[in-house]
Structure formats: C-alpha cells, structure tokens
Amino acid sequence: MSDMLQDLGWQPFFAEQVTPEDAGLVPMRVASVHRSRLSAETGAGQVRLELPLHATTADYAVGDWVLAHADTRVLARRLDRRALLRRRTEGADTRQLIAANIDTLFIVTSCNDDFNAARLERYLALANEAGTQPVIVLTKIDKVDDPAPWRDQALALQRGLEVVLLNAKDPDAATVLAPWCGTGRTVALVGSSGVGKSTLLNTLADKAEGQAQLTGAIREGDAKGRHTTTARSLHPISGGGWVIDTPGMRTLHVADVAAGLEMLFAEITELAPLCRFRDCTHAHEPGCAVQAAIAAGTLSAERLERWRKLSEENTANTPVQTGPRGNRTTIPRGGKRR
C-alpha cells in the first residue's frame, strides 16, 4: 500500500476487496459529485473520472473508494463502504447520499437561535446508524458572554457525546479539532447554512484567500443563514487528513435509522423493557417505566416527545420487506407489492 493512498484514507478494509481480476485498475477516492461528472483524488492530484455506460453520478458519494482504468480513467467499480451517511428527501423513493467512509461527523451549530435540539438529534441518529463518531461543534462563541448553556444542552442530547466550542475564524479552531483529524482520517461537516461550516473548512484546510470557500453571514433577526456551499467536496486538511464539506440542509428526514435512534435515546431504550406491557407506547399505559421516569424528574417530557416524533417518522419512512425467504420484495410502508 503506497503512502499516498494511506494519506488519502486507504485501509485494509478496502485493500481486501481488490482481486487479481482487478489488474490494470487503480484505486481513487471520489472528491466531488456533480450532476453529470465526478472528480477523484489519486494521491498525486485530482482527475476527472469517466462513468461507464448506464451509470449515474447519483450512485456515488464524496469519500467513496473506486477502481478505475489507469489509462482512460473510466470508473470500473465502487468498493464497499465502511460508513455511509444518507438522508431521505421529500417525495423521493431513494435516499440522497451525503458522504462515505468518514471517521468523524462534525455537526456544526452556533450559540444563537440556530441551536435546535430536535434538529441536532436527527443528525446524531444518522451518524449513529452509519457507524461514524459524531461531535457537536458549537461556533460563534465570541458572540455570546457565556457559551456554557449551549454546551450543556448539547451534552444532554446523547450519552458520551463529544462537544467542542470554538470560533471558526480563529486559527486555534484547527487545534481544537485536531484529535479527530490527522493523516489518513476523514471528517465531514454538516449543519444549517450560516453556522460557520465554510469558515471552518477554510480554517482546517488553511486555504489561501483566492482558494477559500465563500462564506455568508447570518441574519441577525432570526439567526438564519444562506447557502454558500452548493456541492459536496473533499479537501485536504493542512495538518493531515481530509474534510468533506456539505451544503446546508433545510430539511432532514429520517428513514431506516432504528439502531441510531436506540443509541440516541438510550435512556428510553433501557427503560422500555421495564414497562408492564411489552408493546407499551409510553403514553398512557399503567406500569409504564418511561412515564414513571418523567414523574420522578429523571426524564423530560420534551425528550420523550422528540423520541416519539422521530420514531414514528422513521417507521413511516422505512420500507418493509414482504414475501417468502429468499424472494423478498421491498415496498414502501403502507404501499402495495408490485
């Protein structure tokens, strides 16, 4: 394995998928995905990839490892992913790919009205389901007298959650995030528009003024931002490693994240088996251990309501499998088999 590929994040997990039949193919990592084209990092620079017949860019995510023909740069096949972040979009049967093969997801929000526990929980559920480590990054700490209340709210969202506070414009921000970066590691930035993701990218990548990602200020009235990043892309971190920047997401629907929700709401997950009824909805049944925790003050009613909303949304959006074993058909929940 070459040092250049290792620097890109190449690991034994990917190397084990390469077979003798792949002679003549070289590994590359998808660096950007556009409507009609892909670009990839080779370890020696970035190149444009040519898609094979009938393939579409929607099948690939930034961070994917692929094998391509060395001479023509035609993509031959994608290697299995170690982690994949994806979201459901309104009215679509398939989920939108966000990023692949990332080690850490930096969920960026700011110490102002953008901070929204319910939205952060959605990001956490996606990260948990993907098997990647989430870190809440609280920005704009220079705009408030005391960022501790925002930190405490973030810490309460999930057990063992890492939360860091920084000013995205401060060069020291790279030092704060250094424990999750480094040679061969990949992080991704997600969050609403205007929270400082592009500024943070410029700080991590130490981009020169002419190469810097555009940044946009938030409206003071409602702390809302505007989109400055329009496509997902892979960038080298100045101290080693890679960062994937993503556009701000106005909506984030969940689907097929049952395990991620169990981890996110671990206190409810652990109480459920103590309820008198196995199918307890934690709403009105006698002997409900969850409602008892609310009465005792160890669990908030707001937290339970957010769990209920996400659980119901996940159930409604997750397709079900039907039919005999070995010949199952996946259909939308509530839909008809075709």
N, C-alpha and C positions, 0 to 999 in steps of 0.2 A: 504494500500500500504506500503510495507516494505521500510525502509530507504535504504537498499542495492539496491533495484530496482530503487528508486528515484535517487540514486547516479549514476546509470547506464543510466539515461535519461528517465526512465518510467514516462509517463504523463497521465492525464485523457483521452487524445485522444486515447491512446492505451487501457487503462483500460475499456473504454466504449465498446470496441469491444469484450470483453470476456463475454461469455454467460454461463448459467447454464449447457449447454451441454458440456462445456469445463472442467468440474470437472475431476480432475486427471491430468490435463495438467499444466505445469508451464511455465511462461514467461522466455525467454532467448534472449540475443542480439547477433547477428552474429558478430564474432570478426575477422574471416578470411575466405576467399573463395578461394579454390584451385580447380584444375580440377576435382578431384574426392572426395573431402571431405570438410566439414565445421567444424569450431570450434565456440563456443559461450561462452559468459560471463554470469554467473548465478547470480553474485553479491557476490558469495562466492568463485569464482575461475573460471577457464576456463575448458570446457569439449569439447569432440568431439561429434558432432551430427551425427546421422544416418539418411540417407534420406529415405523417403518412396518409394515404388515401382513406377517406371516411372518418378520420379523427377530427375532433374539435378541441379548441382550447379549454372548453368548459370541463374537460376530463382531467385537467391538470391544476395543481395548486402551487403557488410560490413555496419553495422549500422541497418540492418533490425531487427525488433522485431518478434519473432516467439513463438509459443506454442509447447511444446514438452512433451512427456510422461516422467514422473519423473523417472520411474524405468528403462526403456530401452533407454531413450534419443533419441527416434525416433521422428523426426520432424512431427508434425501433420498439422500445417498450419501457413502461414505467415499473420501477421496483416497488415492492410492497412498502407501505408506510409504517413507520414506527409510532407515529401520532398524527392525528388529523383533526383540525378544527373546522367545523362546518355549521351552517345555520339554515333554518328553514325560512324561505321568503314567501310572502303572501301570494297565494294563487299558484304556486309552483309545485309540481309533483316531486321534483328532486331538490336536494339541499345545495346551497351555494358553498363552495369550498373557500375557506378563509386562508389557511396556511397549513403546511405539512412539515412533519419531522422537526418540531420545535421542542426545546427543553424546558423553557420557561415562558409563561404568558404574563406580560406586564399589562395589567388592567389599569389604565390611566384615568384618573378623575381629579377634580380640583376642589380646593377648600372654598367652595361657594355654592350657589344654588344648583350647580350641575350634580353635586353629590346626591345620588339616589340609590338607596339600599336595594330596592327591588330590581333595578337595572343591573347593579353590580352582582346580585345573586344569579342573574341569568348568565353573565359571563363566567362566573365561578362554576356553574353547572356544566357549561360547555367544556371548560378546562378540565374539570374532574373527569368527565366522560372520555375525553381524549387521552387522559393519562399524562397530561403535562402539568408542571407545577405552576399554580397561579400566585402572583404577587400583586397586591394593590399598591399603586404608585400615586400618592397624593401630591399634586402640584400646586403652584401658586401660594406656597406657604409664606412668601414675602408679602402677600396682600392681606394677611389676617394677623391679629395681635397674638392669637394662641391657636395653633392647629391641633392641639390635643383632643378637642371634642370630635373632630373628624376622624382622627386616628382611632379613638376608642370605638366609634361607630363601625369603622371598617373591621377592627379586630373581632367584633362581636358577630360578624357575618358567618364565620366558619372556624372550627377548631384548628389550631395550629397554623392559621393563616399568617403569612408574612406581609407586613405593611411598612412601607418606607415613605418618608416625607422629603420633598426636595423642591428647589426652584429650577425648572427645566433650563433656564438660561444660564445658570451658574455652572462653570466648568466642573465644579465639585460633584455635580449630579452623576457624572460618569463613575466617580469613585464610589458613590452610594450604591450604584447598581452593579459594581464590579463583581461581587460574589456570585452573580448569576451569569456573568459573561466570561469570556476567555476563549482561548484557541479551541476551535472545533465545536463550540457551543452555539446554539441558535436561540434567540429570543424573538418575541413578536410583541408589537404594540397595538392594543385595541382600546377603544373608548370613544366617547362622543366628540363631535367637532368642537374645537376651541379650548380643549383641556390642556394642550401643550404637547401633543404627540409629535408633530413635525419639529417643534423646537427641541424636544428631547432627542429625536433622531439626529438632528444636526449636531447636537452636543456629543452624543455617543459616537457618531461617525467622524466627528471633528471636520466637518465639511467646510471648504473654503467658501467665501462669500458668493462666488459665481456658481457654485455647485449646490448650495444649500437648498433644502426643501422650502417651498413657500410656507409662510405661517400666517395665521389670521387671528385677529383679536376677537374677544367675545363682546357681546352687547352687555353693557353694564346693567340694564334694566332687568334682564332675566337670565343672565349668565349663559346665553346660548351662543354657540359658535357657528362658523360657516366652513364648508368643506374646502380644504386646501390640498389634501391628498386625494387623487382621483383613481389611483390604481394601486394594487398591492405590489411591493417590490422588495428585493433583498439587497442589503447594503452591508459592507464590511464595517466592523466596529474598530475604532482606532487602536484599542488595546488588545485586539484579538477577538474572534468570534464574529457572528453575523446577526443582523437585526432585520426583521420583516416589518415594514410599515403598512398599515391598512387604512382605508378611508373611514371616516366616522360613520357609525351605523345609527340611523334614526329609529329603526325598529329591530328587535332581536327576538324572534320567536323560537321556542324550544321544541324539540322533537327527538325521540329516541335517546333520552338522557336520564333514564331511570336510576342507573347506578350513580351518576353525577349528582342527582338530587338527594339520594340517600346519604352521600358523603357531606353534601352541603348542609342538610338538615339532620345531622347525626343525632342531636338530642331528641328529635321527634322519632327518628328511626329506632332508637334504642328504647323509647317508652312504649311504642306500639305493641310489642309482644306482651306487655303487662296489662293491656286492656282486657276487660272481661270477655268481650266478643272479638273473635278473630277478624271479622270484617268491619270492625269499628271505624266510623268515619271521623271520629274525634270532634263531632259536632254536638250531639245531644244524647248519646247513649249512656246509660248508667254504668258505673265502673270504668269510665274512661281515664286511663292514666295520664293522657295528654291534658285533658281538661283539669285534672287534679293538679298538674304542674302549674297550669295557668292560675288556678285558685290559690296555690301556695306562693305565687310570685316568682317561681324559678323559670318560667317560660312566658313570653309576652304573647298576648292575643294577636298583635300585629304580625309577629313572626309566624304564627300558625296560619294566619290568613294568607300570607305570601306563599307559604308552603302549599296550601290548598290550591291557590290560583295556578302556580307553576305545575303542580301535579296533574291538575285537570287539563291544562293546556297540553302538557306532554302526552297524556293519554289520548286526547283528541287528535293530536297531530302525528302520532306514531302509527305506521301501518301495522296490520296484523297479518299473520300467516295462516292460511287455511288449506285443507286438503290432506291426503294421506302422506305419511312419512316418505320422503324420497321424491315426492311430487307436489311439494307445497307451492302455493301461489300467494304472493304478497299483494294485498289490497288495502286501499285507504280505510281507516276505521269508519264503519258506518256505510262503506261502499259495497258494491256488488262484484262478485267474481266474474272476470271476463275470460 
